[in-house]
């Protein structure tokens, strides 16, 4: 299995910045901004285990 291309990474990051609860939606998956930022952090740092929504500040995950 090869590493994803830069274009593939960009496509996935863009997609993740459009996931989550949009303004006016039921707030059950966090904001689109926080969803994208969390995914981007994990991709850029290769640190899936850093996804710790239980101990993160509420404004970072909601």
Secondary structure, 3 states (H helix, E strand, C coil): CCCCCHHHHHHHHHHHCCCCECCCCCCCCCEHHHHHHHHHHHHHHCCHHHCCCCCCCHHHHC
